[in-house]
Amino acid sequence: MLNQLQLLPGAISELLASVADTGRVTLLDRYGLLAATLDENLPEEERLAVNRLLRAIARGRVEVAF
């Protein structure tokens, strides 16, 4: 049996608001991003928001907290 990751409703918007406020992605945020990237039923708007956040991390605009 496979364990399924499932996002809570509104999790992406909360994650984006948190990152915009703090400028950093926490471990919990990273798990949320993992769940979002694995969710095949994620709405297109939320998928685009996740992609923007991942690009910001890759470009160094957002700090990754360890």
C-alpha positions in Angstrom: 0.0 0.0 0.0 1.4 3.4 -1.0 1.1 6.4 1.3 -0.4 9.4 -0.4 0.5 13.0 0.3 -2.4 15.2 0.3 -2.6 19.0 0.5 -5.0 20.8 2.8 -7.4 23.2 1.1 -5.7 26.6 0.9 -2.3 25.2 1.7 -0.6 26.7 -1.4 -1.9 30.2 -0.7 -0.9 30.0 2.9 2.6 28.8 1.9 3.0 31.6 -0.6 1.9 34.2 2.0 4.3 32.8 4.6 7.2 32.9 2.1 6.3 36.4 1.0 6.2 37.5 4.6 9.5 35.8 5.8 11.5 35.4 2.6 12.4 31.9 3.6 11.1 28.4 3.0 11.0 26.2 6.1 11.2 22.4 6.3 7.4 22.2 6.7 7.0 24.5 3.6 9.3 22.1 1.6 7.0 19.2 2.5 4.1 21.2 1.3 5.9 21.9 -2.0 6.7 18.2 -2.3 3.1 17.3 -1.9 2.0 20.0 -4.4 4.5 18.8 -7.0 3.2 15.2 -6.6 -0.5 16.2 -6.8 -1.7 15.4 -10.3 -5.0 17.1 -9.6 -3.6 20.4 -8.5 -5.4 23.3 -10.2 -3.4 25.1 -12.9 -3.3 28.4 -11.0 -1.8 26.7 -8.0 0.7 24.7 -10.1 1.9 28.0 -11.7 2.3 29.6 -8.2 4.3 26.6 -7.0 6.5 26.9 -10.2 7.1 30.6 -9.5 8.1 29.8 -6.0 10.5 27.1 -7.1 12.1 29.4 -9.6 12.5 32.0 -6.9 14.3 29.5 -4.8 16.5 28.4 -7.7 17.5 32.0 -8.4 18.3 32.7 -4.8 15.5 35.2 -4.2 14.1 33.0 -1.4 16.2 31.5 1.3 15.9 27.9 2.2 15.9 27.4 6.0 17.6 24.2 7.3 
